Amino acid sequence: MSQESTVPGEVVETTEIPEPGAVTIVVPTFNESANVRQLLRQITESVPARLPCEVVFVDDSTDDTPEVIEKAAQDCPFPVTVLHREEPVGGLGGAVVEGLKAATSDWIVVMDGDCQHPPSLVPDLVATGERAGAGLVVASRYIKGGSRAGLAGSYRVAVSRGATWLTKALFPRRLHGISDPMSGFFAIRRSAVTAEVLQPLGYKILLELAVRSRPRTVTEVPFVFQDRFAGESKSTAQEGLRFLRHLAGLRAASPVARMIGFGLIGLTGFVPNLLGLWALTAAGMHYVPAEVLANQLGVAWNFVLIEHLLFRERRRHRRWWDRAGRFALLANADLVLRIPLIALFVHQLHLGVLSATALALVTTFVLRFAGTEALVYLPRRGREKPGRGSTAQQGEPCEQTS
């Protein structure tokens, strides 16, 4: 990662962030060259008179955004730093984590680079946090005085509302008191977050912070979401799918949640299994080999969903073919083990056939889940490298949306 620090009237190479101010403003950018001049102008007009600051851009751009920032920074009365990432690991959320690590002030304000978050609110975010003794202050569009006016079109409004409802339903305790968990505009005390525990994927870093390392005291201030100054929103269907994967990964962080998710995914595997069985028997295959082959469709289906929804963060511990082979072996062993278990429960425990079958299903499910965690996804001893990001996150561009 290269670091290019600029101070008023001068551009110099450095390996350190400038001297700390009262607040560090972290701005993740991805091809925002048309917006950064206006953003720095707004920060200059709104912040320095009331609050000393420094600005840290974490840039994943493929255009001339870093050069534009350097030139615009020469007119700024505060330190401006550009951290350009060659590999945008974790998308926009990963960029914010890099900014959190680089920040030197007690307060860090995170905001987008497209001018939809008003810099005039920065002093209020910090002042509110100081008055309330809060560790996190969220700029919310959904409390009195706030507005989502800058969201373009009814479709984006509906998506934003739906995402907010879904996240609050999945994390009612962690998101208690946060009306706008989709907000990308917030202030956090540097002492209230441990950047190393964060595992961002995509653009919703506030959700990541709130779930993995939420500060004890959280408060909100209203804000009006502005129109984009230039360019177009980078919200895409792919980004939406990435958000859903991130939600699933956060929800599956505890063993109990992973077990429930494992069971639900297993139930969905009956669909490709039955469809495969129908197709093969309709083609004239005997039902026994047809069932064996159809079961592999269900195994493959379950493996893909489990990989992306439950164990995304652990995939780096083994190669994909190793994981797939181990998972298939466990899944098929489940069938082989179930019949002897049913016989054991009937003859030794004197259970009825239905009761024995139900108990065998539960037993093999628990064993299969434990085996999947221990044999497929746990790190191999001596091979784990602390601090490495998930390979699944690499190469994903920083995309900004709200």
C-alpha positions, 0 to 999 in steps of 0.5 A: 500500500502506498501512502501519499500525504499532502499538506497545504501547497505541498505534496510529499511522500511519507509513511506516516499519517500527519499529526493528529487532529480532533477528528479523522475523517475517513473517506473510502473512494472508488472512481470518485474523481468528479466528486472529491474536489467538491467534498474537500471544499465542503469540508473546508467550509464546514469543519475547520472553523469548529473542529481541527481535523485530518482527512484520510482517503482510502482509494481503490480507484482505477481512474485518476482519483488519487491525483485529483485528491493530491491537487485539491489537497493543496488548497486545504487548511488541514492534512489530507492523506491518500492510501491507495490500495492495489488490491481492494480486499473487502470492498468499501468495508475493507477500505474503511477498516484500513482508514480506521487503522490509519486514523490518529485522532480520538474520533473517526468520522466515516463518510462517502466520497460522493457528497451525499453525506453533508460534512457540516454534520461532522462537528455535531456527530463528535459533539453529540458523542462527547455529550452522551459519552457514546462510543458510536454516533450514527447519522440516521435518515430515519429519525425526526429531522432526517430524510432519505431525499437523496435516494434516487427513485422508488426502487432504491428507497424500497431496497434501502427500507427492505435492507434496513428491516431485514438487518434489524429483524436478524440482529434485534439485540445488536441493532437496538437503538440504531434506526439506520443500520444501512447508514454509511455516515457515522462517528466512532471513538478509536478506542471503541473498535478493534479493527483486527476483528472486523471481516467486512464484505462489501459496503455496509461497514456500520453493520459489521461494526455494530454486530462484531464490536458494537460500543456499549453506548450508541446514539444518533443524530438526524441527517438529510441524505443529499443528491449525488454531486456527480456520477452515478450510484455504484449500487448493483445486483452483485453488490446486493448479493454480496450484502446478503452473503455478508448478512448470512456470515454475520448471522452464522457467527455463533455455533448455534446459529451455524447449526440452525443454518446448516439444518435449513440448508440441508432441508433445501437440498431435498429439492435438487435431490428429488428433481434429480431422482425424478429425471433419472427414473423417468429416463429409465434408470433403476431407482437405487442407482438413481437415488445414489446419483440424485443424492450427489446433486443435493450434496453439491447444492448444500456444499455451495450454500454452506460455502457461501453462507456459513463458512465464507470466512474459513474457506482459506484454510483448505483448497476448494477440492479438498473441502468439497471431497471431505464434505461429500464424504461426510454427507454420504457417510450420513446415509451409510450410518443411519441404517445401523443406527436405526437398527441399534435404537430399535433392538437395543433401546426398544424404540418404535421404527418412527422414533428410532428413525427420528432419533437417527436423523437427529444424531447423524445431523449433529455428527455431520455438522460437527464433522463439517466444522472439524474436518472441513473448515477448521484451520489445520494446525500450524498452517493458520497465518494470523491477520490474513484476510479471506481469499474470498474477499480479494479482488472485490472492488470498493463500491459505494452505495446507501 
